[in-house]
Amino acid sequence: MRGYFGIGVEGINKPFNVGNLFRSAHAFDASFVFTIAATYRRSEGSQTDTSDALANMPFYSFPTLGEFLLPKGCALVGVELQDDAVVLPSFTHPRCAAYVLGPERSSLSPALTARCDHVLKIPTKFCLNVGIAGVVVMYDRLLQMRRFAPRPVMPGGPAKELASIARFRAAAPMAEVALAERDGEDLDAQD
C-alpha cells in the first residue's frame, strides 16, 4: 500500500517544536507539512529543522481553519489525548492522510476536531511534546504500511530468528551420538 501522508499543527506558537516536527516529517518521508492558525517563522524554526525540510517538501500555511484545504481523498486525522479517541496501537492508518496536532498546553480546537475523519491518541499518562507525538504517529504509520519484514517471534531480527530455529533442527554432533549409543549399550549389558 503506497499512498501518502502529511503532518501539521494547529495554533502552535513555539517555532522550535514546529521545526522539530517538520525535520522529523522530512526524515519519515512525509509528502507535505502544514500549519493552521499558527505563529511560525521559518527563520526561527530552522534552528531545530536542521534538514531544511521546507526546502525539500511542500509547506502550507493556513492563516485560519476556514482556509484549510486538503487534497481530495485525504483523510484528516487528529492526534489528541481525549477519552473517545482511538488508541494508536488499535488504529488503522488511512492510505492517504493528513495528521494534525494541537498547540502546546492546549488541545485541537473543537471546530478542527469536528472536521477530522478520525481522532487517535497515544496511550500515555499525559500529553507528549508536539514533535515527539508526531514522531510516534509517523513511526506507527511506517510500521503499519508493511514496508519491512514482519516481526519475528524470537528476539532479534528475521535472520537471527532463522538461526535460532535452525539450531533446534540441526543434527546432533557425532560425539554426542557416540556417547548416547555407548550409554545405551551399557544399559543393555546390565539387563
SULSULKA-V894871 format. One record per residue. N is the residue number from 1. RES is the residue in one small letter. NEAR is the number of other C-alpha atoms within 8 Angstrom. Layout:
BEGIN
N|RES|NEAR ; N|RES|NEAR
END
This chain:
BEGIN
1|m|5 ; 2|r|5 ; 3|g|6 ; 4|y|9 ; 5|f|12 ; 6|g|13 ; 7|i|13 ; 8|g|12 ; 9|v|14 ; 10|e|13 ; 11|g|11 ; 12|i|14 ; 13|n|9 ; 14|k|9 ; 15|p|13 ; 16|f|12 ; 17|n|12 ; 18|v|14 ; 19|g|14 ; 20|n|12 ; 21|l|13 ; 22|f|12 ; 23|r|14 ; 24|s|11 ; 25|a|15 ; 26|h|12 ; 27|a|7 ; 28|f|9 ; 29|d|6 ; 30|a|13 ; 31|s|9 ; 32|f|11 ; 33|v|14 ; 34|f|12 ; 35|t|13 ; 36|i|14 ; 37|a|11 ; 38|a|11 ; 39|t|9 ; 40|y|12 ; 41|r|7 ; 42|r|8 ; 43|s|6 ; 44|e|9 ; 45|g|15 ; 46|s|11 ; 47|q|9 ; 48|t|10 ; 49|d|13 ; 50|t|8 ; 51|s|6 ; 52|d|9 ; 53|a|12 ; 54|l|8 ; 55|a|6 ; 56|n|7 ; 57|m|11 ; 58|p|9 ; 59|f|8 ; 60|y|8 ; 61|s|7 ; 62|f|11 ; 63|p|8 ; 64|t|8 ; 65|l|9 ; 66|g|4 ; 67|e|7 ; 68|f|8 ; 69|l|4 ; 70|l|6 ; 71|p|5 ; 72|k|4 ; 73|g|5 ; 74|c|9 ; 75|a|11 ; 76|l|12 ; 77|v|13 ; 78|g|14 ; 79|v|12 ; 80|e|13 ; 81|l|10 ; 82|q|6 ; 83|d|4 ; 84|d|4 ; 85|a|11 ; 86|v|9 ; 87|v|10 ; 88|l|11 ; 89|p|5 ; 90|s|6 ; 91|f|8 ; 92|t|5 ; 93|h|7 ; 94|p|6 ; 95|r|9 ; 96|c|10 ; 97|a|13 ; 98|a|13 ; 99|y|12 ; 100|v|12 ; 101|l|13 ; 102|g|15 ; 103|p|13 ; 104|e|10 ; 105|r|4 ; 106|s|6 ; 107|s|8 ; 108|l|12 ; 109|s|7 ; 110|p|6 ; 111|a|6 ; 112|l|9 ; 113|t|10 ; 114|a|6 ; 115|r|7 ; 116|c|11 ; 117|d|8 ; 118|h|9 ; 119|v|12 ; 120|l|14 ; 121|k|12 ; 122|i|12 ; 123|p|6 ; 124|t|6 ; 125|k|4 ; 126|f|5 ; 127|c|6 ; 128|l|7 ; 129|n|8 ; 130|v|13 ; 131|g|11 ; 132|i|9 ; 133|a|10 ; 134|g|12 ; 135|v|11 ; 136|v|9 ; 137|v|10 ; 138|m|10 ; 139|y|9 ; 140|d|10 ; 141|r|9 ; 142|l|10 ; 143|l|9 ; 144|q|8 ; 145|m|8 ; 146|r|9 ; 147|r|6 ; 148|f|5 ; 149|a|6 ; 150|p|5 ; 151|r|6 ; 152|p|9 ; 153|v|5 ; 154|m|6 ; 155|p|7 ; 156|g|7 ; 157|g|8 ; 158|p|9 ; 159|a|6 ; 160|k|9 ; 161|e|13 ; 162|l|8 ; 163|a|8 ; 164|s|9 ; 165|i|8 ; 166|a|8 ; 167|r|7 ; 168|f|6 ; 169|r|6 ; 170|a|6 ; 171|a|4 ; 172|a|6 ; 173|p|6 ; 174|m|6 ; 175|a|6 ; 176|e|8 ; 177|v|9 ; 178|a|8 ; 179|l|8 ; 180|a|8 ; 181|e|8 ; 182|r|8 ; 183|d|8 ; 184|g|8 ; 185|e|8 ; 186|d|8 ; 187|l|8 ; 188|d|7 ; 189|a|6 ; 190|q|5 ; 191|d|4
END
